Amino acid sequence: MPITILQPAPVPVFNDTRNDHASASDSDSDEGGVDLEGDISMMRPSKRARRTEDDSIVTPGEVITEDPQWMRGHGTYTTRQAPAIVSSVAGTLAKTNRLLSVRPLRARYTPEIGDLVVGRIVEVQAKRWRVDVGASLLAQLPLSAINLPGGIQRRRTETDELQIRTFFSEGELLVAEVQQLYGDGGAVLHTRSLKYGKLRNGVFVAVSGTGGGGGVVRARRQAFTLDLGGASADDAEKIDVVLGVNGYIWISKHVEGEGAAAETSGPGINRVEESVGLNVYSSQNDDIPMSTMREIARVRGVIEALVEHGLRVDEDMVARAYHEAVEMARGDGDGEDTLYLGGERGRRLAQALVGR
């Protein structure tokens, strides 16, 4: 029985860079673009590489163009019989000068050295842990790449190997940095910093998307502390947010000396291990007030609304969206306890952020 693939209808997206794309597409209207039959005419050569994206969705096996002047990029392949560029994934078409590529709607995370990722321990071995970071292969965290409790600086011994489950065990979450990449794409992680290690006192969020974790973008700071305000500086509530490049996010109660704040308030890098506390590998959560739990849930709803409407997820956007969500709850008369940000309320939030 033959299988027919129906092309999905594009979903309207509130993109804060939409005006730039629109102006680029208008200026390229006389240079070439997607016509009614799905073919693409050749653009005039440009001195500067210009990248534009089409809102239309291509499906696997769909012929993009038969013009030999175009070069194929990621997400495409060429046919031998008739020279044509065909899409190999379902996604949106991107043009960079004469290079055609398809950005997939959903894709696995591709690790890069220096990425901050949130992962889950899935296997404990003799001298290492295997971590799920949303990539095609499980990442590795060697025993030699973590800090020992108490700030002990020494070589790892057989005793440490026997006690390996006291540091991390199956199912636990951690934040780490990609230190090395293997030839097959596998990643090696490390947690030799105060801002890395075991995660607790919070909630885990996974956002789906393309290439590097949906709406999460690489930024100067992937881990930050969100100030919720208060009557005074001492009474102000704070929440730690870790935006993993792999699309895994951790939102937790702020603890002084732990989490994102350690990045700026901690000691120098040469004295990191000296400040490792004895409870750094504790799996026991602290007492969290109901008000903090409510705000953690609000931040989670804000992030999910940003991803749903195609907006980037970084420190600036999350902070702006959070305060906008609080003002929206007050303005609607439902009170600050209203946490729902889906449907029409989510669209209003996205429009308010784009309109600023």
N, C-alpha and C positions, 0 to 999 in steps of 0.2 A: 504494500500500500504506500503510495507516495506521500512524502511529508512536505507540507507547505509552511514556510516561515513567514509570518505576518510581521510587517514592520510596525514597531510600536509608535504610538503618537508621542511627539516630544512634549515634555512637561514644562510649563512656563517657569523660568528660574529668575529669582531676584538677584542678579549678579551686580556687585558694586563696580565692576569694570565693564559693564555692558555698553556704556556710552562710548568707551574707547573702541570696543569691538565694532559698534555700529558705525562710528566714523571711519574705521579702517575698511569695513565692507563697502561703505558708500564711495570711498575714494578708489576702491578696487573694482567698482562696477563697470568701468570702461576698460579695465585690464583683464577681466575674465572672472568667472565664478561658476557656480553650479547652475546649469540650465534646467529646463523642465524635464529633460530626459535623463538627468543624473550624470551627464558628461561634464567635463571641466575643460575649458579652453585655456590655452597657455597664457601666462601673465608676462608682461614686459619685464625684462631684467631690471633689477633694482640694485643700487649701490649698497643698500643696507638690508640685512635679513629682516623680513617682515613676516610675522606669524599671525594668521587669522584662523578662526574656528567657525564651522558652520553648525547651526542649530539642528539641522536634519540628521537623522540617525541612519547609519548604514549597517547592514546585517552581514553575517558571514556568507561568502560566496557572491556578494553583489559586486558587479563591475563598476569601478569608480571612474576610470577613464581608459581610453585606448590610444591616447595621444602619446607618441614615443618621446616627447620632450620632457615628460614628467619622470621623476625618480621615485621609487618606492621607499617608504620608511617603515617604522614599527607598526605592526598591526595589519600589514598588507603583504601580498605576494604577487608574482607575475606568472602568467600562463605561457606555455611554450608554443602552442599552435598559433594563436593570435596574440600579438604583443599587447597585453592589457594588464592593468593593475587592479587586483581584486582584494576586497577586504577579507581578513581572516578572523576578525572579532566583531562583536556588536559594539558600536560606540559612535562618537562624533568625529567628523572629518576635520583635520587640521592641516593647513598649508603653510609651509615655510619656504618662501621663494618658489623653487620648482620641486620641492620635496613634499610628498603626500604621506601622511600618517594618520592612523585611526587611534583615537584615545578611547580605551575600553570603558564601558559603563561600570564594570566591576573587575578588579584585578587584585592579585596578591601583592603584598608589600615587597619591594625590592630593596634590600639593605644597602646602606652606604656608610662608609667609615665616618664616625663622628655623630651619627644619628642617636638621639635619645629615644629609647623605646620602652614601652611597658609590656611585660611578658608574664606568662604563667608557667610555673614548673610542671613539666609533664613526666619527667623521668629522672631518677637519681642513680648515678653510676658511681664507680669507684673513686674517680678523681674529678668528676665534673657533673654538672646538671645539664639536662636538655630542656630548652625553653621554647614555648610557643610564642612567636612574635608576629604571627599573621603572614609569614613568608612561605614560600614553597617548601623550604626545608626547615627543620627545627634548629634553632641557634644553640650554641654551646657556651656554658659558663664554667670555666675551669676553677678548681679549688684555689689555685694560686692567684686568681684574679679578683678575690674578695678580701675585705679587711677582717681580721680576726677581732673578736670582742676584747675590750680592754686595751686596745692599741698595741698589741704585741706584734713586733716586727721580727719574723723568723721564717725559716723554711717550713713548708707544710710536711708533717710527718705522718706515719701510719696511724697515730692516734687521732689526728685530724680527719683522716679518711674514714675511720670507724665512727666518728662523731659527725659525719657530713650531714646527716638528717637534722641535726640540731641547728644548723644554719638555715637551710631551705629544705622543705619537703614537698611532696606532690600536692598540686593544687594551690600553692601559695603564689602571690603576686609580687613582682619586684620591678623596679625601674633601673635601667642600666644603659650603658653606652656601647655602641658597636665599635670594637677595637680593631678587628681584622676580618677579612673576607677570604674564603677559600675559592679555589677555581670553579667549583660547582655552584657557587652562589651562597653557600652556607656562611653564617656569621658567627663570630666569636665575641662574647660580651665581657664587660668588666664592671665592677661596682666599687672601684677604689676612689670614692669621693663621698663627702658628707651628703650630697644631694641624691645619691643613689642608694639602693638597698631594698629591704623588705618594705612592703606597703601595708598599712593598717589604718584603722579609724576612718574609713571612707567607703566609697562606692565605685564600682568599675563600670565603665561605659565603652562599648565598641561601636564605632561608626563605620559603615560600609561605604565604599567608593572606589576610586581608581588610583592605581599606582602608588600612592604613599599614604593611604589612609583617609580617603574621602576628603572632608573639608579641612583637615588638619594640614597646615602648611609649615614648611621649615622657616623658623624665625630665629631671632637673636636669643630669645629665651623661650624654651619649651616648658619650663617649670616656673611658676610664679605664685605669689600670695595675693589673693583678692580681698581687699579691705571692704567690709560690708557696712562700715560706719557705726556710729554709736553716740551715746550722750557725751562721752569723753574719749580721749585717746586710750585710756586704760580699759574702758568698757567696750571698745570697738571689737566686733567679732571679725575673725579672719578665717579664710578657707584656702587651703593649698590646692592648686590645680596642676596636674602633670599632663601635658598634651603630647602623647607619644606620636612620633612621626609615622609609626605603623598603624595609626588609627585607633589604638587602645588608649583610653583616657582614665585617669584616676583623680577623683575629687574627694578630699578628706578634710577633717578638722585640723586646724593649724596648731602645731605644737612647737614651742620655742626650741630652737636648736636642731630641729629636724625638718626634713622636707625641703621645699623650695627656698625657705629663708636661709638655709645653711649655705646657699650659694654665695650670698653677699655678706652674711654676718659671721661665717665660719673662719677658721684660721687659714694660714697659708697652705699651699698645696704640699709643702714639704713636712707639714705637721698634721696632716689629715688623720693618720692612723692613731695619733696620740689622743684624739678627741672621740674615738669610737667608744660609745658607752656599752655597758654590759647588757643592756636591754635592747640593743640594736636589732637583734634577731628574735625578739619576743613576738609571739603571735597573739597575745592578749590585747584586745582593744581597750582603750580608755573610755571612761564615761563621757558620753556626748549629750549635751543639752538638746531638748526638743527644738529650740529655736535654731540651733546649728544644723540639726538634721533637716529642718524645713528649708534652710537656705542651700544646703547641699543638693537637695532635690530640685530646687529652683535652678541652680546652675546647670544641673544635668538637663533639665527641660530646655534651657537656653541653648545649650550646645546642640541638642537634637533638633531644635528649630532652625538653627543656623545651617546645619547639614541638610535638612529637608528642603530648604529654599536656596541651596547652592551658594551660600556665603562662606567665606573663608573662616577658619577657626584658628585664631591666634589670641595673644594676650589682650591686645587693644580691642578687638571685636567682642571677645567674651565679656570684658569689663563694661563696654558700652551697652551690649545687649542685656546684661544683668540689670543695670540701673534703669534701662528703658522698660524692662519687664516689671520692675518694682513700681515705677511711675504708672505703668499701664494698669496694674492691679489696683492702685489707689484711685486712678481716674475712673475706672469702671464701677467703683462703689462696692466691689466685692471684698475689699480688704486685702492686706498684704499676704494673707494666708492662701490666696488663690495661686496655685502653681501650674495650672493647665496652660500650655502654650502651643496647642495644636489647632488645626483647622483655621478658622477666621482669625483667631487671636494670634496665631503664629504668622499669618500673612501680614497682619498689621505691624507686628514686630519687625519683620523683614523690610516692609516699606518704610518704617520709621528710620531704620538704620541706613538704608540706601539713600533716603531723602536728605540726610544730614550732609 
